[in-house]
């Protein structure tokens, strides 16, 4: 007797979706977004063979320019190597380094209420010179190299220190601008003095300026392209071995380093 194998369900396409959420760089007590932290996740997502597309959702107020560049370069390296098209989506905020990551997409999307942009460089700190003087504290620092104690918060700011900081910030800003010009070539529509001023825009205005291509949420966009049979395979950062071993749950994990992350998101009213 001959039997015919019958498959009752037809499997739809599967699109990997990577979530990059949080401050970019190493945070005390809690890992922010770094290349070492997302490397294996990106490898797994781009290694999926079901479709020629990878979706990346970004919700980040920025952070380290170096880690922003490294993660972005990794995404483009995998996209070229695996012949994948990358769709990037801004969630609540894709600002500063978060926008750097958004630019890694071949097509970029935002919600109409997403905050997008902040193509600039910021450096912030505190000065304690008067405070330690009132407390009768003597600051003792010995260095080799006249600029080794650059921007020491326990001594007055010097003109030379500020000039050097301005030079460093200007170099980073130029690198950021070059990245945006390269990745958004032919699509930027506004005045560069406005686009590269460091301000942010809501999604609709960001689209008008060419900072994003379209408005749309990940599932809506992907189902419109791949149909209702689409399966979305989500990839996110895993807790470390030590956190799993000690039974540190997601609530406790979120509390560690919360102050730094809240301050970063708070700059954008979030």
Steps between C-alpha positions, in 0.01 A plus 500: 500500500631843406467787742525864408637741758260789553610824667188659653665838558706712270788670673524872437816710468699576813660840552758543779437808713780633723428739786774748592376675814675720754795730540793423271823413680597336829293605801616443860330189634304435183603435145392763250500442125851396394633302206612217728152486652304483173754328272369143532139619479568678171686196364200278580246737347693552177567126480128427469429372148123537467499848339742757363394757761601581858302750708668699778301699757694778673399671824803693619587857607860442393824465692845393389585613145755217472250226588240664274747481211612144579145362520399684183806368314420147617145529366623617159772234488245224562251655257758500222639156584159332532334701219229625734287813482483683833188684615553717809218636717510782756290426805465765777832663414784452253717794591872575488669156498153347466458686172847384395367144538179586315709611201634145466174409327447486126154635581420691817163539671362689797170534683343842458569564871858363500778744586769488232829682440724676753795493260744667734743441786450574868730498801367569849638492849520684833747735662583460869768765552296722735349203682833346598636843597209551743560155645866575549608221266834527323518346151832322431573387144834416340526430127755455225366673192349847524157394372469179703256659746273631224169636639569388855171590677689600816689786340384808303449457126782638292479659157746241366289210629183639342675558167621139498151372588352710218752346259411144607127568476539658157686192371230265631227723355668492159517120513128487587412739218708298252315185603159661449599654167627161378209287618231757406664612175246654264221483759571795732266785412550770762770757561812337644529777758166383637545126455841492670412748776447232764123540533240223475177475301183297516468226240296690241738797493798262496351341187459841336868576570608164358628367832266201460338358188150418619269488798401156623516245779705179455216246486282717276782558251618138500152350458427739214813366325492132591131427557293380793683167517811685616676375811718749689798349680603740776858529623590688819791521740526212745585534865856403590588153629557644848163677504324177398699299755414738783139515393504872429165567340412762242368744763822496702703515180315814391561668837877462470637807325151654476614849597744533208251370246209711629713813483589425139139437393385792717680744273227428247209515744465121521 
